[in-house]
Amino acid sequence: MAPPALKRSDAIQEVLAQACARNELVILVTSYLRFESFFVALEGGELQVAATMSREDASFGLRGAELKLRFPMGLGFMEAPVKLLGLGLHEGRRTLRLTIPKVLQENDHRNEYRVDRVGRIVVTYGTPRGELLQAALVDLNTRGARIHAQRDLSSTTMQVGSILILSIPLAEDLQIEARGEIRHMGPRIIGLEFTPKLPDAVETPLSRWVFQRREEDQERLALRRERSLLGDRKLKAGEAATGILLVSGDEDLEETLRAVLAPVQPLTRIPLSAQALKDALGSAPPLAIFHMSGTGLDERRRTKALVELASGKAPVLLLGTQMDGAVLFELAGDWKAASAMVWNPARGPFLQRLAQGIIRRQSQGGEGPLVPPEP
């Protein structure tokens, strides 16, 4: 059964207006990149969110055909495809101007998603007999929680259906004071449902907290899956992988990129040679970066031939220096590269994220569209 969706224009406008009114958290996602932002305004037939990245990163990374936004709303996680219209300014704040979605998809139910990475949180609870006891928080969602008592539980003092008074210090700015009905019990585990449901003043920030933890869990699982799949590729190759491969004759660029990409993967540079590339591809590199310093006919032909050798063996990123981004992106499209970008040292953090995103996407078996370059 497909998850529920909002399709009526007035209903979508109402949801987005509410999100803007409270400057709700929003995640902007492409095939390779993820940015955190927040809603700013809904006006003039456009949706505006805060520009939390540089102009170059926004122009470069968010113009893809697969741009989506995700945000918490009520008891659901809303998701919708959007397009970047450009940069804007609202009451002195830099913004991104987005199309208003035609459909808002509820891609999950928060009451079904439990956060179990809660850290060490001590819950204080009061029993029907008036005892004040402490327990460790096990997991939590907007409907209830599970706690682990410090001693074995007695069915004479508590049983299913009993009401406990709960105090859960979840964060400095998020304290939950609630009544919880016992829904199930073990020797020391108590499963509780908030009864009555939490007031909006608590449920809204808790919903946001759960949404953020869910996003972090997805990121963590993606990284774990990526490492596992890359490990399998290494084993199949019969030798250790080289890490990210740089095909370039520029030693200075190698040193710069080695430092920039160190948090992602080690970097190995090879010369612009077909044989050197064939040898390097045998080690199953997770990404091949092809450096272009111009668009002359000879360089185009040489780079195209090398890119064709790498096709199907590693995702390709074209990295240009001192050249027009639109031309570079056109070449990347013709050569079926994963992405392209014009390099300058200020773009180091963006290159890290782009490389990580391409590697992750490839490890999950997806190719995805090109990420357009900056204008």
C-alpha positions as CSV (number, residue, x, y, z in Angstrom):
1,M,0.0,0.0,0.0
2,A,1.4,3.4,-1.1
3,P,2.1,5.9,1.7
4,P,-0.4,8.8,1.9
5,A,0.2,11.9,-0.2
6,L,-1.2,15.4,-0.3
7,K,-2.1,16.5,-3.9
8,R,-4.5,19.4,-3.3
9,S,-2.8,22.7,-3.9
10,D,-4.5,24.4,-1.0
11,A,-3.5,21.6,1.4
12,I,0.1,21.7,0.3
13,Q,0.2,25.5,0.7
14,E,-1.2,25.2,4.2
15,V,1.5,22.6,5.2
16,L,4.3,24.7,3.8
17,A,2.9,27.9,5.4
18,Q,2.9,26.2,8.8
19,A,6.5,25.0,8.3
20,C,7.6,28.5,7.3
21,A,5.8,30.1,10.3
22,R,7.9,28.0,12.7
23,N,11.1,28.1,10.5
24,E,11.0,24.3,10.5
25,L,14.0,22.2,9.7
26,V,14.3,21.0,6.1
27,I,16.8,18.6,4.5
28,L,17.7,19.3,0.8
29,V,18.8,16.1,-0.9
30,T,20.2,15.3,-4.4
31,S,21.7,12.1,-5.8
32,Y,25.0,12.8,-4.2
33,L,24.6,15.7,-1.7
34,R,22.6,16.6,1.4
35,F,22.2,20.0,3.0
36,E,20.4,21.1,6.2
37,S,18.3,24.3,6.0
38,F,15.1,25.7,7.3
39,F,11.9,27.2,5.9
40,V,11.8,31.0,5.5
41,A,8.8,32.1,3.4
42,L,6.1,31.1,1.0
43,E,5.2,34.0,-1.4
44,G,4.9,34.9,-5.0
45,G,4.3,31.3,-6.0
46,E,7.7,30.2,-4.7
47,L,9.0,28.5,-1.6
48,Q,12.1,30.1,0.1
49,V,14.4,28.3,2.4
50,A,17.6,29.6,4.1
51,A,20.8,29.5,1.9
52,T,23.0,27.6,4.4
53,M,25.7,26.9,1.8
54,S,27.8,29.2,-0.4
55,R,26.4,30.6,-3.7
56,E,28.7,28.3,-5.6
57,D,27.7,25.2,-3.7
58,A,24.0,26.0,-4.2
59,S,24.3,26.8,-7.9
60,F,26.5,23.7,-8.4
61,G,24.9,21.1,-6.3
62,L,21.2,21.8,-6.2
63,R,20.2,22.2,-9.8
64,G,19.9,18.5,-10.4
65,A,16.8,16.8,-11.6
66,E,16.5,14.8,-8.5
67,L,16.4,17.6,-5.9
68,K,14.1,16.7,-3.0
69,L,13.2,18.2,0.3
70,R,12.3,16.3,3.5
71,F,11.0,17.7,6.7
72,P,9.0,16.7,9.8
73,M,5.3,17.5,9.9
74,G,2.8,16.3,12.5
75,L,3.3,12.5,12.9
76,G,4.8,12.1,9.4
77,F,8.0,12.7,7.5
78,M,7.1,14.7,4.4
79,E,9.1,14.5,1.1
80,A,8.7,16.1,-2.2
81,P,10.6,16.8,-5.5
82,V,11.4,20.5,-6.1
83,K,13.5,22.5,-8.5
84,L,15.9,25.3,-7.7
85,L,14.7,28.6,-9.3
86,G,17.7,30.6,-8.1
87,L,19.0,32.6,-5.2
88,G,16.9,35.2,-3.3
89,L,16.7,37.6,-0.4
90,H,14.0,37.7,2.3
91,E,14.1,40.3,5.0
92,G,17.9,40.5,4.7
93,R,18.4,36.8,4.7
94,R,19.9,34.9,1.8
95,T,17.5,32.3,0.5
96,L,17.1,29.6,-2.1
97,R,14.0,30.0,-4.3
98,L,12.3,26.7,-4.9
99,T,9.2,25.6,-6.8
100,I,6.2,24.7,-4.7
101,P,5.8,20.9,-4.8
102,K,2.8,19.5,-6.6
103,V,2.7,16.5,-4.3
104,L,3.8,16.0,-0.7
105,Q,4.5,12.4,0.1
106,E,4.4,11.1,3.6
107,N,7.4,8.7,3.4
108,D,7.3,7.3,6.9
109,H,5.1,7.4,10.1
110,R,7.0,8.8,13.0
111,N,5.0,6.7,15.5
112,E,6.5,3.6,13.8
113,Y,10.1,4.9,14.0
114,R,11.8,4.5,17.3
115,V,15.1,6.2,18.1
116,D,17.3,3.7,19.9
117,R,20.5,5.7,19.9
118,V,19.5,8.0,22.7
119,G,22.8,8.1,24.7
120,R,22.8,7.8,28.5
121,I,19.6,9.4,29.7
122,V,18.3,8.8,33.2
123,V,14.5,8.8,33.4
124,T,12.7,9.5,36.7
125,Y,9.4,7.8,37.1
126,G,6.7,7.7,39.8
127,T,4.9,4.5,40.5
128,P,1.2,4.1,41.5
129,R,2.4,3.6,45.1
130,G,4.1,6.9,45.1
131,E,7.7,5.6,44.8
132,L,10.1,7.8,42.9
133,L,12.5,5.6,40.9
134,Q,15.1,5.9,38.1
135,A,15.6,4.0,34.9
136,A,17.7,4.2,31.7
137,L,16.0,5.3,28.5
138,V,16.1,2.5,25.9
139,D,14.3,4.1,23.0
140,L,11.7,6.8,22.2
141,N,9.3,8.2,19.7
142,T,6.5,10.7,19.8
143,R,4.0,8.1,21.1
144,G,5.9,6.5,23.9
145,A,9.2,5.2,25.3
146,R,10.9,2.1,26.7
147,I,12.9,2.3,29.9
148,H,15.2,-0.2,31.7
149,A,14.6,-0.3,35.5
150,Q,17.4,-0.5,37.9
151,R,15.9,-3.5,39.7
152,D,13.5,-6.3,38.9
153,L,9.9,-5.3,38.6
154,S,7.1,-6.6,40.8
155,S,3.7,-7.3,39.3
156,T,2.2,-6.4,42.7
157,T,3.3,-2.7,42.4
158,M,3.1,-2.3,38.6
159,Q,1.3,-4.1,35.8
160,V,0.1,-3.6,32.3
161,G,-2.3,-0.7,32.3
162,S,-0.7,1.1,35.2
163,I,0.1,4.8,34.8
164,L,3.5,6.1,35.6
165,I,4.6,9.8,36.0
166,L,7.6,10.3,33.7
167,S,10.4,12.9,33.6
168,I,12.7,12.5,30.6
169,P,15.6,15.1,30.2
170,L,16.1,14.5,26.5
171,A,18.1,17.6,25.8
172,E,18.9,21.0,27.4
173,D,16.0,22.5,25.6
174,L,13.7,19.5,25.5
175,Q,12.3,18.1,28.8
176,I,9.5,15.7,28.6
177,E,7.1,15.6,31.6
178,A,4.3,13.1,30.8
179,R,2.1,10.3,32.0
180,G,2.8,6.9,30.5
181,E,0.6,3.9,30.4
182,I,2.4,0.6,30.7
183,R,1.7,-1.4,27.5
184,H,4.1,-4.3,28.1
185,M,6.6,-5.4,30.8
186,G,9.6,-7.6,31.2
187,P,11.8,-8.4,34.2
188,R,13.2,-4.9,34.0
189,I,11.9,-3.4,30.7
190,I,8.8,-1.2,30.7
191,G,7.1,-0.2,27.4
192,L,5.1,3.0,27.8
193,E,2.6,5.0,25.8
194,F,2.2,8.7,26.5
195,T,-1.4,9.1,27.9
196,P,-2.7,11.6,27.1
197,K,-0.6,12.4,24.0
198,L,2.1,15.0,24.4
199,P,1.1,18.7,24.1
200,D,2.1,20.5,20.9
201,A,4.7,22.5,22.8
202,V,6.5,19.3,23.5
203,E,5.5,17.1,20.6
204,T,6.7,19.5,17.9
205,P,10.3,19.8,19.1
206,L,10.3,16.1,19.9
207,S,9.1,15.4,16.3
208,R,12.0,17.5,15.0
209,W,14.5,15.6,17.3
210,V,13.2,12.2,16.1
211,F,13.4,13.4,12.5
212,Q,17.0,14.5,12.9
213,R,18.0,11.2,14.5
214,R,16.3,9.3,11.7
215,E,18.3,11.3,9.1
216,E,21.5,10.6,11.1
217,D,20.7,6.9,11.2
218,Q,20.1,6.7,7.5
219,E,23.5,8.4,6.9
220,R,25.2,6.0,9.3
221,L,23.6,2.9,7.6
222,A,24.5,4.3,4.2
223,L,28.2,4.7,5.3
224,R,28.2,1.2,6.7
225,R,26.7,-0.3,3.6
226,E,29.2,1.6,1.4
227,R,32.2,0.3,3.4
228,S,30.9,-3.2,3.2
229,L,30.4,-3.1,-0.6
230,L,33.7,-1.4,-1.2
231,G,35.3,-4.2,0.9
232,D,33.6,-6.8,-1.3
233,R,35.0,-5.0,-4.4
234,K,38.5,-5.1,-3.0
235,L,38.2,-8.9,-2.4
236,K,36.9,-9.5,-5.9
237,A,39.8,-7.4,-7.3
238,G,42.2,-9.7,-5.5
239,E,44.2,-6.9,-4.1
240,A,43.9,-3.7,-2.0
241,A,42.1,-0.9,-3.8
242,T,44.0,2.2,-4.7
243,G,41.5,4.6,-3.2
244,I,40.4,7.6,-5.2
245,L,42.2,7.7,-8.5
246,L,43.4,11.0,-10.0
247,V,44.3,10.9,-13.7
248,S,46.5,14.0,-14.1
249,G,50.0,15.2,-14.9
250,D,49.8,18.0,-12.3
251,E,51.8,17.1,-9.2
252,D,50.7,20.3,-7.4
253,L,47.1,19.5,-7.9
254,E,47.8,16.0,-6.5
255,E,49.2,17.4,-3.3
256,T,46.2,19.7,-2.8
257,L,43.6,17.1,-3.5
258,R,45.3,14.5,-1.4
259,A,44.8,16.7,1.6
260,V,41.3,17.7,0.7
261,L,40.1,14.1,0.0
262,A,41.9,12.5,2.9
263,P,38.8,12.3,5.1
264,V,37.0,10.5,2.2
265,Q,39.5,8.0,0.7
266,P,43.3,8.0,0.0
267,L,44.3,9.5,-3.3
268,T,46.5,8.0,-5.9
269,R,47.7,9.9,-9.0
270,I,48.6,8.3,-12.3
271,P,49.8,10.0,-15.5
272,L,47.7,10.5,-18.6
273,S,48.5,7.0,-19.9
274,A,46.1,4.3,-21.1
275,Q,48.3,1.5,-19.7
276,A,48.7,3.2,-16.3
277,L,44.9,3.6,-16.2
278,K,44.2,0.0,-17.1
279,D,46.6,-1.2,-14.3
280,A,44.9,1.2,-11.8
281,L,41.4,0.1,-12.7
282,G,42.3,-3.5,-11.8
283,S,42.4,-2.4,-8.1
284,A,38.7,-1.3,-8.2
285,P,39.0,2.4,-7.4
286,P,35.8,3.8,-5.9
287,L,36.1,7.0,-8.0
288,A,38.2,8.2,-10.9
289,I,38.9,11.9,-11.2
290,F,40.0,13.1,-14.6
291,H,41.7,16.5,-14.6
292,M,41.2,18.8,-17.5
293,S,43.1,22.1,-17.8
294,G,41.6,23.2,-21.1
295,T,39.1,22.3,-23.8
296,G,41.5,22.1,-26.8
297,L,40.8,19.4,-29.4
298,D,43.8,17.3,-28.4
299,E,43.0,17.4,-24.7
300,R,39.4,16.5,-25.3
301,R,40.3,13.5,-27.5
302,R,42.9,12.2,-25.0
303,T,40.6,12.6,-22.0
304,K,37.6,11.1,-23.8
305,A,39.6,8.0,-24.7
306,L,40.7,7.6,-21.0
307,V,37.2,8.1,-19.7
308,E,35.9,5.4,-22.1
309,L,38.5,3.0,-20.6
310,A,37.1,3.7,-17.1
311,S,33.5,3.4,-18.2
312,G,31.7,0.7,-16.2
313,K,34.8,0.1,-13.9
314,A,34.6,3.2,-11.8
315,P,32.4,6.3,-11.5
316,V,34.0,9.3,-13.3
317,L,34.3,12.9,-12.0
318,L,35.6,15.5,-14.4
319,L,37.6,18.2,-12.6
320,G,38.4,21.3,-14.6
321,T,40.9,24.1,-13.9
322,Q,40.9,27.4,-15.7
323,M,38.0,26.5,-17.9
324,D,34.3,27.2,-18.3
325,G,31.9,25.1,-16.2
326,A,29.2,24.9,-18.8
327,V,31.6,23.4,-21.3
328,L,32.9,21.0,-18.8
329,F,29.4,19.8,-17.8
330,E,28.5,19.4,-21.5
331,L,31.6,17.1,-22.0
332,A,30.6,15.2,-18.8
333,G,27.1,14.6,-20.3
334,D,28.5,13.4,-23.6
335,W,31.0,11.1,-21.9
336,K,28.5,9.8,-19.3
337,A,30.5,11.0,-16.3
338,A,28.9,10.9,-12.9
339,S,29.5,14.6,-12.4
340,A,31.8,17.6,-13.1
341,M,33.0,20.6,-11.3
342,V,35.5,23.5,-11.8
343,W,38.1,23.4,-9.1
344,N,39.4,26.2,-6.9
345,P,40.8,25.7,-3.4
346,A,37.7,27.3,-1.8
347,R,35.7,24.4,-3.1
348,G,37.5,21.8,-1.1
349,P,34.7,21.0,1.4
350,F,32.2,20.8,-1.5
351,L,34.5,18.4,-3.4
352,Q,34.7,16.2,-0.3
353,R,30.9,15.9,-0.1
354,L,30.5,15.4,-3.8
355,A,33.1,12.6,-3.9
356,Q,31.6,10.9,-0.9
357,G,28.2,11.2,-2.4
358,I,29.3,9.7,-5.8
359,I,31.1,6.8,-4.0
360,R,28.1,6.1,-1.8
361,R,25.7,6.2,-4.8
362,Q,27.9,3.8,-6.8
363,S,28.3,1.4,-3.8
364,Q,24.5,1.2,-3.6
365,G,24.2,0.3,-7.3
366,G,22.8,3.6,-8.5
367,E,24.2,5.8,-11.1
368,G,22.0,8.9,-10.8
369,P,22.0,12.0,-12.9
370,L,24.8,14.5,-13.4
371,V,25.2,17.3,-10.9
372,P,25.3,20.5,-12.9
373,P,28.3,22.8,-12.5
374,E,28.2,26.4,-11.3
375,P,27.1,28.9,-13.9
